[in-house]
Amino acid sequence: MYQPEHFRISEKTALHEVMRAHPLAQLVTAGPGGLMANPVPFITHGEEGEHGVLRAHLARPNAQWREIEAGAEVLVIFQGHDGYVTPSWYASKREHGKVVPTWNYVIVQARGTARTIHDGNWLVHHVAALSESHEAGRPRPWAVTDAPEGYVEALARGIVGIEITITGLDGKFKMSQNRPAADRDGVADGFLQEPGVAAPALSGLVRKLSKAGS
């Protein structure tokens, strides 16, 4: 990933936060069958290993797990908040007009060694943990135990577990850090005028990273 120094984020806790907040990531493999990518919800276990461990599952008919068993290289791409930046938000547009549009975004890429898991107990435990992570905080959270006895165990026979030990973790938070302070303020204010649930988060990231770099 192209990574200018002013956009690079290497602090592991910050990267894990993005991975947990945006768990549906692109699982990319390069194996005997060529490049393959699938959107997969992951659980990030940041406390395990040097960089963390990722756990997920694939449908058994999905050929990607066979690529992993054959030794395919693995890359997982987590897409955080993103948004278009109009030059109209820049103070420098009014000063000299030498500005162009761009896009602000947060990306985390995890590389690692992957293995497949066919054990039924592991798979049921993983499905339960995945459900708990997304049901937490709901007024009436659903649990695996709500399903009829044996139902989840039967469904687990149709999936394959994936466990990735992360060996490399890269983060890129492109939030106007390369712009003058007045332009960064304009971008932060501009995002607040945009529709969408991500707008306040984008504005906050621009201001946070602006302060960190000042």
N, C-alpha and C positions, 0 to 999 in steps of 0.2 A: 504494500500500500504506500502510495506517495504520501510523505509525511514531513512537511516543513516543520522546523523546530518549534515555531510559535503556536502550532496547533497540536503538538504532541502531548499526550497525557500518559504517564507511565505509572502513576500511583495505583497500586493494585485494588485498594478498597473502592476508589472512584470507578474503576472499570467494572468491578463486580456489581456495584450498584446499578450501572447501566444494564448489565446482563440480566439482573434480577427484575428490573423494571420493564424490560422489553424481552421477555423470554422466548418469543417466537422468532427464531433465527434461521438463517439459511445454512443448512448442512451441505457443504461442498466436498466432493471427493474426486480424486484423480486416480483412477485405477485401470484395470484391464479393459473395461468397457468405455473408457474415455471420461470426460468431465460429466459430472452429474450433480444436481442441486435439488434440494427439497426443503420446504419450510417445515420446521420441527420445533415444538415447544420443549425447552430445556429446563432442567433444574441445575442451578449453579451451587456447587459445594465448595465455597471459597476456603474453608478451613482445611481441606485435604490437599496434600502435596505442596509443591513450591508455588504454583500458580493457580491451583484449584482443579476440580474435577467436574465434568459435565455429564449428566445422565439424561437419557431420552429413550424413545422407542420408535420403531418403524413397523408399518404393516408388513406381515410376512410376504405378501405378493410384491412388495417394493424391492426391486433388485439392488437397491443401494447397500443393504446390509451384506449382501454377498460380495460386493466390491470391497467393503471393509474387511470381511473375512479373508479376502484375497490379498490384503495388505495395502489397500488404497491410502494415499495421503489424504488428510482430513483438515478442512478449514471451516470454522463456524463464524458467521458474520452476524453480529447483533446491530440492528439499526435503531438508534435512539431518535430523539426529536429532530425534526428538520423543517426548514421553511425557506421560501424564496425571499431574497433581499432586493428591494427596489432601490435604485440610485436616488430616488426622491427623498429617501430618509437621511441621506448624507448631508451634513453641513457643507462639506467640500463641493457638493454640486452647485450650491449657490455662490461659492467663492470662485471656482474656475471651470466647473462643468466636466472635468476630466475624470469621469467615473462611469462604471458599467455595472449591470446587474450581476448578482452572484447567488449562491445558495449556502446557507448555514446548516450544519448537520453534526450529529454525533454518531460515530462508528466505533465499534470494538470488534477486533478480529482475534480469534483464538485458534491456535494451531496445536496439534497434539497427536498422541498415539491412541488409537481406538481399538476396542474389542467388542465383539457381539456377545450377548447373553441370552441363553434359551431357558434358563431355570425359571420354573413357574412361580416359585415363592418370591424370587427377586422381582419378577415382573409385576406381581400383585402388589408387593410393597412399594414399588416405584410408582405405579398408577395411583395408589393411595396417597403417596407423598405429593405427587403432582396435583392431585385434586385438592388436597389440604392447602397447598400453597396458593391456590386461586380462589378457594371457597372461604378462606379466613376473612373475617370481618363482615361476611354476609349475615343478614338477620337470621336466616335458616340455612346454614351451610350444609351442602350435600356431602355425604361420606360414602366410601365404598361399602360400608356395612348396611347402607340403606337399600342396596340392591338385593334381590333374592339370593338365598344361599347357593353358592356354586356358580352364579351368573358371571361375575367378574373373572373367576378362575377359568371359566370356559372361554371367555373373550381373550384372556391372556395367551391362550394357545395360538391366537392369530396374530401375535406381535412378536418382535424381536427387540431385546434391549440393546442399547448402545451406551458404552461408557468411554469417555474421552479424558485421558490424563493430559492436562494442558501443559505444553512445553514452551509455548511462546504466546505472549499477550500484548497486543498493540492497541492503543487508543488514539483516536483523532477527534478532537472537539473543535470544529471550525466555527468559531463564534465571533468573527470580526476582530480578532486580536491584532491583525495586521493593519487595522485602520486607525486614524487619529482618534483621540478621546472624544471629540465632538461628534464624529461619525458613529462611534460606538454608542454614544448616548442616543443618537437619532435612531439607530437600529433597535435598541432596547425599547424606546418609546413607540416606534413603528409597529413592532410585533404586538404590542398591547392593543393596537387598533385593528388587528387582524382577527377574523373569525376562526374558531377552532379551539379545541381544548389544549392544544400544545402551545398556543401563543404565549400565555403567561410564563410557562416553563422556559421557552426560548428567550424571552425578555430577561428572565432571572439569570439564565446561563451567561448571556452577553454581559450583564452587569458583574456577575461573580468573577468571570474570567478576566474582565477588564481590570478589576481591582487587584486580582492576583498578579497581573502583569505590570502593574504600575509601580 
